[in-house]
Amino acid sequence: MGHFARVSLDAVRNAIEPMPQALDSLLGASELQASRCFVTLKRRTEFLGGRVAAKLAYLAGKKGGTRNFISLSCLDIPLTPGPFPTIYCRGRATATASISHSGRWAVSFVSRCGKGVVDVEDDLWGGRSLDHYFSAFELGQIHNKNDARIRWTLKESCLKLANDPEFDLLMDTTTILDSADRWLVATKHRRLLNGGMLGTFEWGDLAVAIGIIPKDVRLCIRRSPHV
């Protein structure tokens, strides 16, 4: 299906706060240029953490000793609009990644079967008015913070897969707890109706959802400790 990696944003922040160029050796040319345009430490930390996570996920998928000959600085992920940044290896486009940030973590997913997306929420999720994000039906199935976190990551994954600025998280997607280990997503968005696959699981203190749209796969979710 693909490979994941996560990077501690606290570790990145602690490295670059006293020395802003501490992680520059891990970046490609366009990434270096982009990182120097960020004014706030928070945005620079998220950018660096996300790029490093994406590169580690990409290298995790390289077979044999191939990855031993690729340094992180040989990989470049330009800052472009949309949910599918392209990974260039020594100037050649080789894959697309998905990057998500939440609280203390940056997480990336690189799919082996087309374009995939990831969304994460950590244990700090909260402080939002649920009425703005969930339908009355969904609110009836939300019993605690973790229920809300999981549903939110599924909705965000659908938003990224749709890649449509007019996609409405409240109106266009409804998450349904079908059984103890299966979630369903009801959607009216054309691209998602063409077939897709979502998965959700917990990774330490993170709630994680992924989405992929291969051919001829119904849009359903199974929760599993292994992906």
Order of alpha helices (4+ residues) and beta strands (2+ residues): beta-alpha-alpha-alpha-beta-beta-beta-beta-beta-beta-alpha-alpha-beta-beta-alpha-beta-beta-beta
